[in-house]
Amino acid sequence: MISLKRIAAAVMMIVMLAVSAGCGNSNETLPPSPDEAAAAVEAAEEAETADEVTQYDSEVSYTEPDEDPWKTVVYEYTENGGYQIRATLTYSRIYKWDDETLQSLWNGIGNGNTLPTVDGWGFEHYEGNVWRGEFGTASSENYGHTVYSRANDMYYMVGTLTFENLTEGWDLTPDDYLSTVAVVHVPDNTNKPDLIVSKMFFRNSVETYDSYFDYHAKMTSNKWGPTPFVIGFIENYVPDFPDGQYREQYYKRDKGYLWFGKTKMEMEFWNDEPKVYATTLEFSDYDSFEGITRDELRDIYGEPVYDEADSMIFDGISFLNRQGSLKFFFADNNRGGEYMDCVTWTIDEYDEDLYPVILDELKSYGTYDSVYFDDSPNKFEETVLINGRKFIIGNERSDSGNWLYVFSPYWE
């Protein structure tokens, strides 16, 4: 019998509920129910084979591609019992299962395990290119889901999962270990979770999962892993879909197919065109910001340099032919949801003499309205109406810094 003192188990289970509302989607995160958590605890206690992985030292050839193929998602969380844990998921782009680049990447992380072929998953094949597979899973959400779809090929993503104990003064040992679980989750709102499977290569076993990947770790030291995995995405090439029937679904479901914790994993295929992000700002863009979501902003401007509950900031955005940064402020409405309530562009190199110059440029596009705010000796703002929208230019000088900015509110 394993004592409660020796084991703490937690589930990073994210259930995404997509609700159409206006021009965007609202995603709500729900914690696991007590029954789900209990099921995960039981599964973690039984995962004796999911032990710490020894690094593989081999002469297997490995050539890193010229372009960095890896992306990383990191979560730090508090485990039951108060342990501070960091979970790091590193994953590759998505390749055809027999791509040489994929094989090379796997040689560098696979700990000597063989990358499965299409026939290595155990699918049963039926007439009409129907693949069927029963895969066990430790998921508290769905035990033993059946993959049952038309398919004749697969894509693979490979990567590693690592857990680290960050709790000062509380080292993990074989006698005082911790069982924990990380979940890679597939949004299920389109009722098509049966396009994806995975294998986790533990030291003593290889586990195959369905669309809910609960990766268990028995931490007998302060670091577990990196443990290799492969995720398989099935595909169906037929005359009606010469480029593949399912590939677009991997992009578009809830604006992302896989989630690790609360983060959408950025899906990229081996032959994707490089994503080009916006670097300029026009007056017309402000109207499109109404009701915009954080994910939609990432699709436009790439990864922000700052992303917290109150705001997101993107650098390298020019406005009125000057370089600056773009900041989106977020607030909570009275129903507990989040909305964007203000957008501010700030010039990179502050110059107080530019204030009247930019003000005149704004006035050339619209109509001067009024002095907006002048009761502070260190701050002055004026308003210009452009195409019915209020643009406020401001000049602020303080001990913490000097700013010249233009913003537009969305609460009015």
Secondary structure, DSSP 8 states (H G I E B T S, - for coil): ---TTT----B---EEEEEEETTEEEEEEE---HHHHHHHHHHHHH-TT----------------SS--EEEEEEEEE-TTS-EEEEEEEEE-BEETT-HHHHHHHHHHSTT-----GGGG--EEETTTEEEEE-----SS-SS-EEEEE-SEEEEEEEEEEEEE--TT----SSS-EEEEEEEE---TTS--TTEEEEEE-SS-EEEE-SSEEEEEEESSSEEEEEEEEEEEEE--BTTBTT-SSHHHHHHGGG-S-EETTEE----BTT--------EE-TTHHHHTTT--HHHHHHHH-S-SEE-SSEEEEEEEEETTEEEEEEEEEEE-TTS-EEEEEEEEEESS--TTHHHHHHHHHHHHSEEEEEEEEEETTEEEEEEEETTEEEEEEEEEETTEEEEEEEEES--
